Amino acid sequence: MSDSSGRFFEGLLVGGIMGFLFGMLSAPKSGADLRRQLADGSEDLYKTASDSIGDIKKKGGAAINDVQQRSGDVIKKASEGLAGTKETISNKIQELAGQSTQVLVDDVESMTSG
């Protein structure tokens, strides 16, 4: 979650709580009714917040697993490509070494026969 969206949800939560409390405190009710309503409202708010946090954790965990899987796939493909390139380079080096050896042998033969 980016910083700006985190700050947005933080502001949304704080604003919701403040609006709820202002509404409760400005309503004309008796003390017992107001306390009961505040208790019920706070329980509902706690349950909603807990559910939201649980959902965010599940989505975050799924996103992390997805990123880990994708990065593992990318690393595997890169390793396979690197192994193929390494083998190709090794074959070319061996081929060039063989050609160099043949040139040296040909030079030595031409020098000794001439």
N, C-alpha and C positions, 0 to 999 in steps of 0.2 A: 504494500500500500504506500503510495507516495505521501510526502509530507503534507502537501496541500489538501489532499482528500482526508487525511487523518485529522488535520486541523478543522476541516469542514464538519466532520462527524462529531468532533469534540465540541464545537460550537453549537451544533444541532442538539446534542445531548444536554449541555448546560442551559441552553435557551429553553428547551422543553421542560427541564426541571424547574427553572425559574418561573416560567409561565404557569406551570401546574401549582407551585407554591403560592404565587400571587393570586391565582384564581381561588384557591382554597381559603386563603386568609382574607380575601375581600368579600367572600360570600357571607350573607347574614345567616349564621347557624349557631346553635348552642355549642358550648365547649365540648360536650361529650360527643355530639354528632360530628363536629369538626375533627376531633381526635380520631374517631373511628374511620372517618373518610380519609384522613391523612394516612392512617395505618394501612387501610385497604389499598390506597393509591400507591404507597411506597412498596407494598408487597408486589403489586402488579408491575410497577416500574422495575423492581429488582428482578422479577421473573423475565420480563422482556429483555432487560439488559443481559442477563445470564444466557438467554437463548441466542441473542445476537452475538455475544462473544463466542459461544459454542459454534455457531455457524461460521463466524470469521475464522476460528481456529481450524475447522474442517476444510474450508476453502483454501486457507493458507497452506495447510499441510498437503492438500492435493496439488496445489500449484508448485510447492517445493519438490514434491515427488516427480511431477511432470518435468520440471527443469532439470532435476538430477538425471532422469532417464534420457532426456534429449541430449544433455551434455555428454553422458556416457556413450550414446550412439555416435555423436560427432567425434569424440576422442577415438572410438573404435575405428571409424571410417578413416580418420586421419592416420592412425597407426598402420592400418592395412595399406593405405596409399604410400606411406613412408617406407614400409617394408618392401613393397613392389619396386619403388624407385631405388631403394638401396640395392636390391638384387640386380636391377638393370645396370646400375653404375658398376657394381662389382663384376658383372659379366663383361662390360665394356673394358674395364681396366685389365681383366685377364686376357681379353682379346688383344688389346694394345700391347700388353707385355709379351704375348706370344709372337706378335708381329715384330716387335723390337728384337726379340731373341732370334727370329728367323733372319732379320736384316743383318744382325751381327754375325750369324753363322755364314750367311752368303758372303759378307765382306771378308771373313777369315778365309773362306774357301777360294775366293777370287784372288786374294793376296798370296796364298800358298801355291795355287796352281799357275799363276802368272809369272 
